[in-house]
């Protein structure tokens, strides 16, 4: 198992955001977390990447306990994240933003840049353009590309389709599948539950900080309760 989240509890002050959740992600999988606003999905990703401290529980990554490891060391260990809101550097060019993803790495980066530009031809066309002048879809591509520059073993994606037009949503999900085919494991938090379940191997449903269902993604697509709660409108599932 590449990533094991074992009975983790996370608090914001006195408020319990995660109440003993356990999630497994095996090498080569796409696993998705779905749930309503405030369910704890984004908090789960932030906790894995070291942006939120654990109150209790353990995170095992690639056979090592990283529960108390600083965030920058988790990146070096192989955990990359494209955050909700994208978090690009608006005044930097596309190429400069991508190189920021590899800030802690040594050696030649041309091959890695070329691979990102192959995945995202739009970024290659705009490599000298300031990130802040690009469209929302292009900025999302840039955020994912920057995360890939860390050479992640697992890629954490937080709401990659948020605010994008339907055609761009389809494109982003196709790219996520291609990233996975090229060997990167993906843990996906996504507002568009329909799309997420269509590309994922397995899924977990979170409600108010607890996991209420876990199964193969295709199985959850056909689950009447899941369909009523998250798929009734075709694309509705919040943060």
Number of C-alpha atoms within 10 A of each C-alpha: 11 17 23 20 20 16 15 20 22 24 16 12 7 7 8 15 20 26 19 18 19 17 18 17 22 15 16 17 19 26 25 26 29 30 27 18 15 15 22 26 30 22 21 24 21 18 20 26 23 21 14 16 19 18 15 15 16 19 24 17 22 16 11 12 13 19 21 12 14 13 19 13 14 19 22 15 19 16 25 25 28 24 21 18 15 21 12 21 17 15 13 16 19 28 20 17 22 27 20 17 21 21 10 12 14 7 6 8 12 10 9 18 20 13 14 22 19 12 17 18 14 14 23 17 11 16 18 13 18 17 25 16 12 16 11 19 20 20 22 27 24 28 27 28 25 27 24 26 22 25 20 21 22 29 25 26 25 25 22 26 25 18 14 16 11 10 8 16 18 14 13 20 17 13 16 24 15 13 18 17 13 10 14 21 25 27 24 28 29 28 25 21 23 22 18 25 25 14 18 21 18 23 27 23 20 22 17 17 21 19 21 12 13 16 14 14 22 15 14 21 21 11 13 11 12 18 16 10 13 22 20 14 11 12 15 17 20 19 19
